[in-house]
Each structure stands twice: as structure tokens, then as C-alpha cells.
């Protein structure tokens, strides 16, 4: 009996109870025409439906698995049909996850270095940096072993464009560009053009190499001039950096004492819009960390999850965000209040800080898929900003080992 005729006869038979249940599992994922094709393939015995692990955070998608269609034979045409149906299933899952993020973007905290307990203001600031199309520069300054590097790695994982390097092994050439014969090799800053440049242990970078960093942070480009090579490259970056204090670990809670332990002069510090002071854990925090480690509830982000989050970020970056004039007074008032408290803060309250508030508010609106900044965006940014200025030991909890 010819194979196609055999399939035609089988296609006239009713579905078995098992296949009916399998087909029902597809109803949330396929349209009417696609369901009809899947039903035909099942009746003909040319394909089966299996459950596959989803690898998405439960807050992005409530189910741990999804149905997938596999061909029963190695037939190229059949393989294409099944692949098309599976792509439709995956696309609908992505759309549902994207809608979940749109409804409450802070669900992304579960996918962002969630093995680190606490440290929410730092995570929120780093997430906002992902949603900015303007220069927003963040510095995580504090004790070793507190999860600072993990924040950089989490950001690099999710950023559509990113570079990562160590301050201890990064020279001016590594930041900018180098040539091997006629071949030009881009450094960290131009590699991250229109993205995020992550620099770990910035305090170990040589001072003469800061010039390239300043240029990128302020002007959005870097230059190289040596011999017959004269190059200017775009480096429109957002800097996310970590650093340890002098002596490797902060001592005390007195502002004057803490300032003496800062590894940078005010000129560099003032170029960062947010500077977080990150301390080792208190006894109470250490207990929470230990309980979390023992529970084994850490969620490891998958390639599928990264793809969904990057897609959401790229979608929102296309938005043109308006900052209404009615909110400008709110920002001025925040700046005035902070300026009055400047003697009690580790960093200078400069006009750059005001720029940072506005840019972060735009990023907050964008993250929520809104094209206009609301007062709630400014208020959320103010809370993160004030948390970054806290010098209390309780601002921090370290990473899981």
C-alpha cells in the first residue's frame, strides 16, 4: 500500500484518548489551522506530542514544561512541518512571558543575580541601566566577596550589547584599540558602543589609563594616535564598575573616616551617577544568607530566559521617552534636599547627579513600556538614589558561594 494512501486512511480514524489529551495540550499555543495540522499528523501516526522542560522563571511563565511535536520518521518535509508548529508554540510562550514583564517589570529581579540575597537597590539600579539609551554610570564600591562582580556578570548576560574586563588587567590599549599590523582590535569601550561596559576592580586600573574612560563617559568616543595610526571610534557607553576601598575592606561608619578609605579622587567619583557603598553582612543578614543557601531555591537563568529578556529590553529601547516639564520641579527639589545633606554623604551632589535622576526616571518609564515619565518613576529613582547614599552596614548581603 503506498505510504501517502496509508496516511490518508489513518487520517480518517478517530483520535485515541491519549492523542486527544495530547492535542488538548496544544490548544493554548496554536491557532485553528495549526491545530488542524497537528490533529492530522497525530491521526496519521506521523508525529507525537511530548513534554519538554521550559527553563523559564515561574514568575515569567507558570508552567515548568511545554508540549513539543516530534516527527515519527526522518522525512525532511515532515520535519519542516513539525519545526514550524514548534516555533509557533515557542513564540506564544515568549509573548506570554513578555506580557508578564510588561505588567510588572520588577519580576526581572528573579532572573537577575537572584543567588545574591538582598541588595535590591543595587539590582534595581543595574536593571534600570539596561533600559537606558543615555549615559548612566554606576559604581559598586565595597568589601570583597559581597557579590559586586556577580552583578556585573548578570548585567553582561542580559545586555543586548556589553563588554567585560578586569581593571587589574586592562591598560589604555585594552580600553581603547590596538593594532596588530593592519588589523585593528577594539578594546572594551568601543566594543560596548551603545551598550554597557562592565569593569571589575576599577581601583586596580592605572591612573594614566583613566583618560580614555573619562572620554567615553563624558563624550561618547575614544581616540588612538600612534605612529601613522589616528583613529576615533564611537564609545557611547554606560559604565558599570566595581572597586574595593583602600585597605580592601571598609572600616567604621563615620563619613570622614569612610572618605579617607575611598580609592578614587572626587573627579572620578563625580562621573558616576550612582555610587553604592556595599558592606559585609551583619549577623542577622548572614543567618538569612545561610538559610537561603541551605534551601537550594536559587533559580539559574537559562538561554531561553536570556533571549526573552533581551527581546523585551530591545523592544523598549525603541521607545522615545518624554520627560514632562511638570516633573522638573520634583527633580530640583530632590537635588536641593541632597545638597543640604552633602556633608553627611560620601559623594558630591553635582549637576551630574541631577542628569542621572532624569535619565534613570526615563529608564524606569521605558522599563514599564511607557513613553512618558510619571511622578512614580521619579519617586522610584529617588528611593534607589537615597539607598545608594546610605553608609549603614545593613545595606548589603553577600553572594552565595
N, C-alpha and C positions, 0 to 999 in steps of 0.2 A: 504494500500500500504506500503510495507517495507520501512523503513526510508532511507536506503542506495540507494534503487532504485529511491526514490523520489528525493534524492540529485543528482543522475545521470541524471535524466530528466531535473532538473533545470539547471544543468551544461551545457546543450546543448542550453539553451536560450541565446540570446544576452544580453550584459550588458545594464542596464538602463543608460541614460545620467548622472544621479547623480553618479552612480558607476564608469562610465568611468572617470569622473573628479577625483573621489576618487583614482582610480587606477593610474591615471596620476601623482598624488602627491607622489607616491611611486617610480617613475622611477629613481630619483636621489639617492635612498637609497638601492635598491635591484638589484641583478643580474637577468639574464633572467629566470633561473629556479625558483627563489624565486618569481618573478613577476607572473610567470605562476601559481604557487601555490596560490598566493593571488587572482588572477583572478578567479580561480576555486572556492575558498571559497566564494567570492563575488557572483558569479553566483548561487551557491547553497544556498545562503542565510544563510550560516553557520557562517559568520563573517561580521563585519562592520569596516569602517575606520573612525577614529575620530582624531581631532586635540588636541594635548596635549602641555602644556607650556614647554618650553625647559630649562629655568633657566640658560642660559649661557650669558656671556657678549657679547654685539653686536659686539665687536671687535674680538671675538673668533669665533662667528657664527652669520651671519647677520639676521637670522630669529628668531622670538620670540617663534615659535611653531614648532612641527614636527608631522607627521602622525603616528598613532599607530593603531594596529589591535586588535580588541576585539572579542572574541568568542560570538556567539549568544546563545549558550546553555552551560550548565555545563557538558561538555564532557571532561574527562581528556586527551584523545588523541588529541582532537581539541585544548585544552588549551596549550598543548605542541607545536603544530604547530604554533599557534599564538605567543607564547613566543619566539620561535626560530626566527620568522620573525622580531619581535620587537627588539630582541637582535642584529640582523643584521643591523637594522635601526640605533640603538644607537651606534653601533660600527663604522658605516660610519660617523656619526656626530662627534664622538671622533677623528677619523682620520683627518677629515677636520679641526677641531679645532687645532689638533697637528701640521698640516701643516702650519696653520696660525701663530702659535707660532714660529715654525722653521724659517719662513720667516722674522718675526720681533718679537723677544722675549720680547721687551720692551712693547708690548701690555699687558703684565702681570701687568704693573703698574695700569691698570684699575681694576684689581682684587686684588690689594694689598693695603689695608687700604686707599681706594680711597675717604673715607669721610674726610680725612685729606687734607687740601688744601696746595699746595706747598710741601716743604720738599723732593723734588725729589732726591737730592743726598743721603739722608738717606735711602729712599726707595730703590734706586738702589743698595746701598751697602748691604742692608739686602737681596735683591733678589740674588745678587751675592753670598752671604754666603750660600744660599740654594743650589747653583750649585757647591759648592766646596767639594772636598773629602779630603781637607787638613785643618789643624787648621787655621781658620781665626776668630779673636776675635774682636767684635765691642762693643763700649761703647757709649751710648747716654746720654750725661751729660747736664743737663739744668733745666730750670724753671719747676715748677709743672704745670699740665694742658695743656701741649703743645703736647700731643699725643704720648709721648715716649712709654707708656705701650701698646697703640694700635698697634705700630709697632711690639712689642714682640708678641702680640696676633695674628696678621696677619701672622707672621713668623711661630708660632706654628701651625696654621691652615694648612699651606701649606707644611711644612716639613714632609717628609716621616717618620722621627724619631725625636721626640722632647720631652722635658720636660719643665715645667713652675713652678716657685716658687718665693716667696717673700723673699727678703733679711731680712725683719723685722721679718719673722717667720721661717727662715732657720738656723739651727745650723749645726755644723760639721757633726752630725749624719744624719741630713736631706740631706746634700750634698752627703754623702758617703754611709753608710749602717748601719742598726741597726738589732738587733736580738730580737725576742720575743720567748723565749725558744730556740728551734732548728730552728725556721723559720727565714730565712734571708729576710729582706726587703730592697730593693735597694733605694738609695737616688737619688737626681736629676741628679748627674753626671753620674753614671753608667746607669741610665735609658735612658740617651741621647747618649749612646755609638754609635759612627759613625753617630751622628746627631747633633742637635742644643739644647743647654741648655739655656733657657731664664730665667734670674734672674732680677726681678724687685726690684728697690730700693736697689741696692747693697751697697750703703753707710750706710745702717742700719744694715748690717751684722757685727758681732763681729770680731775684728781683729784676734783673735786666730783661727777663722774658715777659714781664707784665705789660710792656708797651703794646705788643700785639693783642693782648687780651683787652686792654683799655680801648684800643681802636675798634675792635669788634663790638664791644659792649656799648660804646658811645656812637660810633659812626657806621657800623654795619659792613665794614670791609677790612681787608688786611693787605699789606704790600710786601713785596720781596724785591730787593735790589742788591745784586751782587754780580760783579763782572759785567757781562753783556746781557744778563737776565734782569729785566724790570717787569714785574707782574703786579697787577692789582686784581684781587678776587673778592667777590661778594662773600660776606660772612655775617649775614643778618640772623644772629643767633640769640637764643635765650640761654643764659649760663645757669647751670645748677652745679654747685661746687660744695665740697666738704673740706673741713680743716680741723686740726687739733690745736688746742691752746699751747702757749709756751709751757714747757714742763709736762706736756702731753695730757694733763688732766686738770680741770678747773678745781680751784680750792676756794672755799668760802662763798658767802652770799652778798658781800659788801660790793657795791658798784665800783668804787675806787679801786679795790683790790682786784676785781674781775677785769677791769680795763687794763691793768698792768699785765695781765696774762693774755691779752689779745695778740694774735700772731701777725696782724696786719696794721698798717697805719690807717688813719681816718680816710685818706684819699682813696684807698681801695675799698674799704668798708662802705663808704658812702655811695659807691657804684652799684651796690646790691639793694634791691627794693625791699627785701625781707631778709633779716639775719636771725636765725633761730639759735638760741643757746640751748644745747642738749646735754643734760646731766645724766649721770648714772642713776640707777633706780634706788628708791627708798626701800625699807624693809617690807612695807605693805605692797609696793609695786612688784618687788621681787617674788613675793608669795603668789600674786596673780600670774606672773610670767611662768612660774613653776607649774601652777595648776593648768595653764594653757598647754604647756609642753607635754605634760602627762596625759592630757585629754586626747591628744593626737588629732585635733579638729582643724588643722591647717589645710586650707584649700590651695592647691597648686594650680596656677593658671596654665591652660592648655593653648596649643597653637590656634585652635578654633576660637577660643575666647579672645585671644590677642587680635585675631582677624576682625571679629565683631566690634571690639572696642576701637581699633584703629579706623574702621569704616565709619563709626559714629563720630570720631574726632574729625576726620577729613570732611564729613558731611557738614558739621557745624562750622568748620573753618571757612566755609564758603559764605557764611552769613556776614553781612555788613552791619556792625553793631552801632547804634546811635546812643550817645550819652546825652540825655536831655538837660537843658540849661537849668531846669528846676531843681536838679540834684547837685549842682555845683556848690551851693552854699553848704550842703551837708559835708562835702569833702573838705571845704575850707575850715569848717568848724572842727572836724577831726584833726586837721593839721594844727590848728591853734591850740587845742587841748593837749596834744602830744608835745608841742613846742614848750608849753608851760612845765611839762614834766621832764624835759630833756636832761636835766641834771641827774635824774634818777634812772636814766636809760643808758644802755651800753653803746648805742649808736646815735649819730647826729640826726636830728629831724631837719631834712633838707628838702628843697623843691623836688628832688628825685623821688622822695617818698610820696609826695602828692601825685606825681605821674604814676607811681606804682599803684596807688589806690584806684585811680581811674582805670588803668589798664587791667587790673585784677577784677574790677567790677564788670568791665566789658567781657572778660573771660568767663566770669560767673554767669552772666546772662547767656553767653554763647553755649556754655555747657548745658544750660537749661533750654536750649533751642529757641531762645528769644532774640529778636533783632533789636530790642530796645532795653536799656538798663532800667531797672526798677529800684526803689529805695531798699528793698530787701537784699538786692545784690550788694549795695554799698554797705549795709549793716553786716552782711555775712563776711565781707572782706575786712571790715573794721575788727570783727571778733578774731579773725585769723591774725591780723596785724598786731593786735594787743597781746595775743598769745605768744607771738614771736618775740615780743619785748620783755616777757617775763623772765626773771632771773632766779625763780624759785627752783629748788631741786626737783620738785614733783612734776616739772614739765616733761619728763622723759621716762621711757621704759625701753629696755634694750631688746635686741633681736633674739630669736630662738636659735640655739646652736644645733 
